Amino acid sequence: MDNTSDANLVKKKTIARIVAIFTGIMILLTFFSNTINNFSLPRVQLENPISGSLIKEVTGEGVVEAVKELSIYASQGRRVEEVKVKAGDKVSKGQVIAILEKKDLEEQLKVETIKYEKLKLTLEGLTDTGMEKYNRPVEAAAENVQEAQKNLDSVTGLYDENAVSGDELEKARKTLENAQKDYIVQKEDGAAGLAELKRSIKSTGYDIELQKITVDKLQSELSTGSILEAPMDGIVTGLNYEEGSLVNNTVPVYTVADISSGFRFRASVDEKSSEYLKIGDPVQVSLGSSSAKVISGKISDITVNMENPGEISDLVVDLPAEGLSNGERGEIYADKKTKAYAILVSNSAVCTDNNGNFVWVVKEKKGPLGNEFYVQKAAIKKEDSDDFKTAVLQGLDPDDKIIVKYSKSISEGSRVMIDR
């Protein structure tokens, strides 16, 4: 009996040991299986949403230009005899820029002077002979009336003495009547003619004045305008004619920038970016290919770029005058804060599919061997973004854990490992 009990006890202990060993092996196998499986899961990096403002950066390329430029024109028909400078040269006030030929201008002056003298002769002719032309017929008609009146008076006396017939008296009266009618006609025609003559005299007088202005201008240009000088200390920014070329009076011979008036920087930027800027905002301008020179300035104007309306805006930045050269190229930089947002996420977290924008959110669940992490898709509504962050209006809570990076592709419900 004792032997049987001992044998049963040993048997029970052996079975219990085997069960324990088996259970331990199963636990180890499960642990290692989960561990190996975990190593195969996508590894993700997380962030929590933050609140704050976006930073809008505005950049664009442009060129330095003088605030004040003066363009010098010459009359059409002049030829350039000599050019003394080249574009980009610094010049002093009074320095000779170009010399124009005189020959063509002298011939033009001769022609215009002849026109002027002819107009004066025309005016003299109108004044001397015009009045007589219209006054003589009136005076002659008036004399005829007087003669007819004298004749009627004489015939009337003779008629009263029965020396002439009534027909003779009637004839004398008819002659006076016709003379009076003719006088009225001549007087009216003469008045109309004189009025027209006065208008012609006045008009010719105006023509003479205009022609004299033309002659005086040519004489002045011939004496002083053949030598074109710098109107101020500055920089020659444009030369539009070469030696021997014919000047067009709609295009300046040259343009000089007044360096004493200061400089500005004109840059082209994306129109949407420019919407965050306003006149008076400070900006940085980097000049030179190496951007070694950085100058602070303020925006003085924002306009639509007429070559690319709706896409590009032109910014004008006032700069100090010292140390700048007209025509220097460079870049503009400005940054502005937007309004504050409750939820901002990294741009790398935002994904897009056929349904719109979304982010991957990690959710935590308890498992048999600890907490497990699963991927969940969260549709979002975004408003704006900068180079780093996106403002989210709907779809996220401040305590959500957002995936910003993952080692393998993920999908709804995927298990992931979190990089700590």
C-alpha positions in Angstrom: 0.0 0.0 0.0 2.8 2.4 0.9 4.6 1.4 -2.2 1.6 2.1 -4.3 1.1 5.6 -2.7 4.7 6.5 -3.2 4.5 5.4 -6.8 1.3 7.6 -7.4 3.0 10.5 -5.7 6.0 10.3 -7.9 3.8 9.9 -10.9 1.8 13.1 -10.0 5.0 15.1 -9.5 6.4 13.9 -12.8 3.2 14.9 -14.6 3.1 18.3 -12.9 6.8 18.8 -13.9 6.0 17.9 -17.5 3.0 20.3 -17.6 5.1 23.1 -16.1 7.9 22.5 -18.6 5.4 22.4 -21.5 3.7 25.6 -20.3 7.0 27.3 -19.9 8.0 26.2 -23.4 4.7 27.5 -24.8 5.1 30.8 -23.1 8.7 31.1 -24.4 7.6 30.2 -27.9 4.7 32.7 -27.8 7.1 35.4 -26.5 9.7 34.8 -29.0 7.1 34.5 -31.7 5.6 37.9 -30.8 9.1 39.3 -30.5 10.1 38.1 -33.9 6.8 39.3 -35.3 7.3 42.7 -33.7 10.6 43.1 -35.4 8.9 42.6 -38.8 6.3 45.3 -38.1 6.6 48.8 -39.6 8.4 51.2 -37.3 6.8 54.6 -36.9 7.7 57.9 -35.4 5.0 59.9 -33.7 4.2 63.5 -32.8 1.4 65.3 -31.0 -0.4 68.2 -32.6 0.7 71.6 -31.4 -0.9 75.1 -31.5 0.6 78.2 -32.9 1.0 80.2 -36.1 2.4 79.3 -39.5 5.5 81.1 -40.8 5.0 82.3 -44.4 8.3 82.8 -46.2 8.4 85.0 -49.3 11.3 85.0 -51.7 12.0 86.3 -55.2 14.7 87.6 -57.5 15.1 91.2 -58.6 17.4 94.1 -59.4 18.5 97.3 -57.8 17.4 100.5 -59.5 17.7 104.2 -58.8 14.6 105.9 -57.4 14.9 108.7 -59.9 16.0 108.5 -63.5 16.0 111.2 -66.2 15.7 110.4 -69.9 17.2 112.8 -72.4 15.6 113.2 -75.9 16.7 114.9 -79.1 14.7 116.0 -82.1 14.0 113.5 -84.8 16.3 113.7 -87.8 19.5 114.2 -85.8 22.4 111.7 -86.2 24.7 110.7 -83.4 28.2 111.9 -84.2 30.0 110.6 -81.1 29.2 108.7 -77.9 31.5 109.6 -75.0 30.4 107.0 -72.4 29.0 103.5 -72.1 26.1 102.1 -70.0 27.0 101.7 -66.4 29.5 104.5 -66.3 29.4 107.0 -63.4 29.1 110.6 -64.7 29.3 114.0 -63.2 26.9 116.9 -63.8 27.8 118.6 -67.1 29.9 115.7 -68.4 29.4 115.2 -72.1 27.5 112.1 -72.9 27.0 112.3 -76.7 27.5 114.8 -79.6 24.9 115.1 -82.4 25.6 116.2 -86.0 24.6 119.7 -87.0 24.2 119.4 -90.7 20.7 117.9 -90.8 19.5 120.4 -88.2 20.9 123.3 -90.1 19.1 122.3 -93.2 15.9 121.8 -91.2 16.3 125.3 -89.7 16.7 126.8 -93.1 13.5 125.2 -94.4 11.5 126.2 -91.3 12.9 129.8 -91.5 11.7 130.1 -95.1 8.2 128.9 -94.0 8.2 131.6 -91.3 9.1 134.4 -93.7 6.4 133.2 -96.3 3.8 133.3 -93.6 4.8 136.9 -92.7 4.4 137.9 -96.3 1.0 136.3 -96.5 -0.1 138.3 -93.4 1.1 141.5 -95.0 -0.8 140.8 -98.2 -4.0 140.1 -96.2 -3.6 143.3 -94.2 -2.7 145.6 -97.1 -5.1 144.5 -99.9 -7.8 142.6 -98.0 -9.5 145.7 -96.5 -9.5 147.5 -99.8 -10.9 144.5 -101.6 -14.0 144.4 -99.4 -14.4 148.2 -98.8 -14.3 149.5 -102.4 -17.5 147.9 -103.6 -19.4 149.3 -100.6 -17.9 152.7 -101.2 -18.8 152.6 -104.9 -22.4 151.5 -104.1 -22.7 154.4 -101.6 -21.5 156.8 -104.3 -24.1 155.4 -106.7 -26.8 156.0 -104.2 -25.7 159.6 -103.8 -25.6 160.2 -107.6 -29.1 158.6 -107.9 -30.4 160.8 -105.1 -29.0 163.9 -106.8 -30.5 162.9 -110.1 -33.9 162.3 -108.5 -33.9 165.7 -106.8 -33.0 167.4 -110.1 -35.7 165.4 -112.0 -38.3 166.2 -109.3 -37.6 170.0 -109.7 -38.0 169.8 -113.4 -41.2 167.8 -113.1 -42.6 170.4 -110.8 -41.9 172.9 -113.5 -43.5 170.6 -116.1 -40.1 170.4 -117.8 -40.1 166.5 -117.8 -42.7 163.8 -117.9 -43.9 161.6 -115.1 -42.1 158.6 -116.7 -38.8 160.4 -116.3 -39.6 161.0 -112.6 -40.5 157.4 -112.1 -37.4 156.3 -113.9 -35.2 158.4 -111.6 -37.0 157.0 -108.5 -36.4 153.4 -109.8 -32.7 154.1 -110.4 -32.3 155.4 -106.7 -34.2 152.3 -105.4 -31.9 149.9 -107.3 -28.9 151.8 -106.2 -30.0 151.5 -102.5 -30.7 147.8 -102.9 -27.2 147.3 -104.4 -25.7 149.2 -101.6 -27.4 146.9 -99.0 -26.1 143.8 -100.9 -22.6 145.2 -101.2 -22.6 146.2 -97.5 -23.7 142.7 -96.4 -21.2 141.0 -98.7 -18.5 143.3 -97.6 -19.2 142.7 -93.9 -19.1 138.9 -94.5 -15.9 139.2 -96.5 -14.3 141.4 -93.8 -15.2 139.0 -91.1 -13.6 136.1 -93.1 -10.6 138.3 -93.7 -10.2 139.0 -90.0 -10.4 135.3 -89.3 -7.7 134.7 -91.9 -5.5 137.4 -90.5 -5.9 136.0 -87.0 -5.3 132.4 -88.1 -2.2 133.4 -90.1 -1.0 135.3 -87.0 -1.3 132.1 -85.0 0.6 130.1 -87.7 3.3 132.7 -87.6 3.6 132.4 -83.8 3.8 128.6 -84.0 6.4 128.7 -86.8 8.5 131.2 -84.8 8.4 128.7 -81.9 9.7 126.0 -84.2 12.4 128.2 -85.6 13.5 129.4 -82.1 13.6 125.9 -80.9 15.7 124.7 -83.8 18.1 127.7 -83.3 18.4 126.9 -79.6 19.0 123.2 -80.2 21.5 124.0 -82.9 23.5 126.3 -80.5 23.2 124.2 -77.3 21.4 120.9 -78.1 24.1 119.3 -80.2 26.2 118.5 -77.1 24.2 116.3 -74.7 25.4 116.5 -71.1 24.7 114.7 -67.8 22.0 116.6 -66.0 23.2 115.4 -62.6 25.8 113.2 -60.9 24.7 109.7 -61.6 25.0 106.5 -63.5 24.3 106.0 -67.2 21.6 103.3 -67.2 20.8 103.3 -70.9 22.3 104.3 -74.2 19.9 103.7 -77.1 22.0 104.9 -80.1 25.3 104.1 -81.6 27.5 106.5 -83.5 26.0 107.3 -86.9 22.5 106.1 -86.0 19.5 108.3 -86.6 17.7 109.6 -83.5 14.0 108.8 -83.0 12.3 111.5 -80.8 10.1 108.9 -79.1 13.2 107.0 -77.7 15.6 108.8 -75.3 19.2 109.1 -76.4 20.3 108.1 -72.9 19.0 107.7 -69.4 20.8 108.7 -66.2 20.1 107.5 -62.7 20.3 110.1 -59.9 22.4 108.3 -57.3 21.7 111.0 -54.7 18.0 110.1 -54.7 18.5 106.6 -53.3 17.8 103.2 -54.6 15.1 100.6 -54.5 14.9 96.9 -55.2 12.2 95.6 -57.5 11.5 91.8 -57.2 9.0 89.4 -58.6 7.4 87.0 -56.2 4.5 84.5 -56.1 1.2 86.3 -55.9 -0.2 84.0 -53.2 2.8 84.6 -51.0 2.7 88.4 -51.5 -0.9 88.4 -50.0 0.7 88.0 -46.6 2.8 91.2 -47.0 1.8 94.8 -46.8 3.4 98.2 -47.5 5.9 99.0 -44.7 6.9 95.4 -43.8 10.6 94.9 -43.3 12.5 92.6 -45.7 16.0 91.4 -46.3 17.7 91.8 -49.7 20.7 89.7 -50.5 22.9 91.1 -53.2 25.6 89.5 -55.3 26.0 85.9 -56.5 27.4 84.8 -53.2 24.7 86.8 -51.2 27.6 88.3 -49.2 25.8 91.6 -48.9 22.5 91.6 -47.0 20.6 94.9 -46.6 17.5 95.6 -44.7 14.7 97.6 -46.4 10.9 98.2 -46.3 8.3 97.4 -48.8 7.0 100.6 -50.5 4.8 99.2 -53.2 3.0 95.9 -54.2 1.7 95.7 -57.7 0.4 93.1 -60.2 3.0 91.9 -62.7 1.4 92.9 -66.0 3.2 90.1 -67.9 1.9 87.4 -65.5 -1.3 88.7 -63.8 -2.8 86.4 -61.3 0.5 84.6 -60.8 3.3 87.1 -60.1 3.4 90.2 -58.0 6.1 92.9 -58.1 7.5 94.2 -54.8 9.3 97.5 -54.5 11.7 97.8 -51.5 13.2 101.1 -50.5 17.0 100.8 -49.7 19.6 103.1 -48.4 21.8 104.9 -51.0 25.2 103.9 -49.6 27.1 101.1 -51.1 24.7 100.1 -53.9 25.1 100.1 -57.7 22.3 100.4 -60.2 21.6 97.1 -61.9 22.8 94.8 -59.1 20.9 91.6 -59.0 19.8 89.8 -55.8 17.1 88.0 -53.8 14.4 89.2 -51.4 13.4 87.4 -48.3 10.6 88.1 -45.8 8.7 86.1 -43.3 5.3 86.7 -41.7 3.3 84.9 -39.0 -0.3 83.9 -39.9 -3.1 83.9 -37.4 -3.0 81.3 -34.5 -4.3 77.8 -35.1 -5.4 75.3 -32.4 -3.9 72.3 -34.3 -0.7 72.2 -36.3 0.9 69.0 -37.7 4.1 68.3 -39.7 3.6 68.4 -43.4 5.1 64.9 -43.6 2.1 63.6 -41.7 -0.4 64.8 -44.2 -1.5 62.3 -46.9 -3.9 62.5 -49.8 -6.2 60.0 -51.5 -9.3 60.1 -53.7 -11.4 61.2 -50.7 -9.2 64.1 -49.7 -6.6 64.7 -47.0 -5.9 62.4 -44.0 -3.3 61.5 -41.4 -2.4 58.2 -39.8 -3.2 58.1 -36.1 -1.9 55.4 -33.7 -4.3 53.7 -31.3 -3.3 51.5 -28.4 -4.9 48.2 -27.3 -4.1 45.7 -24.5 -2.9 42.3 -25.7 -2.0 39.0 -24.0 1.7 40.0 -23.7 1.3 43.8 -23.3 0.0 46.9 -25.2 -0.2 46.7 -29.0 -0.4 49.6 -31.4 -2.6 49.9 -34.5 -3.0 52.4 -37.3 -6.2 54.3 -37.8 -7.0 56.7 -40.7 -8.3 60.1 -39.7 -9.8 62.3 -42.5 -8.9 66.0 -41.9 -9.8 69.4 -43.2 -6.8 71.7 -43.6 -6.8 75.4 -44.1 -3.2 76.5 -44.8 0.4 75.4 -44.5 4.0 76.7 -44.6 7.2 74.9 -45.4 7.0 72.8 -42.2 3.5 72.7 -40.7 -0.1 72.3 -41.8 -3.1 73.9 -40.0 -5.9 71.4 -39.4 -9.4 72.7 -38.8 -11.3 69.3 -38.4 -10.5 65.7 -37.8 -7.9 65.7 -35.0 -7.7 66.2 -31.2 -4.7 67.8 -29.4 -3.9 64.4 -27.7 -3.9 62.3 -30.9 -0.6 60.5 -31.7 0.2 61.3 -35.4 2.5 59.3 -37.5 5.1 61.5 -39.2 7.4 58.8 -40.5 7.2 55.0 -41.1 9.7 52.4 -42.3 7.2 50.3 -44.3 3.9 50.9 -46.0 0.9 51.0 -43.6 -2.8 50.7 -44.0 -6.0 50.9 -41.9 -5.7 48.5 -38.9 -2.0 47.7 -39.4 0.1 46.9 -36.3 3.1 49.0 -35.9 6.2 49.4 -33.6 6.8 52.8 -32.1 10.3 54.3 -32.3 11.0 55.8 -29.0 
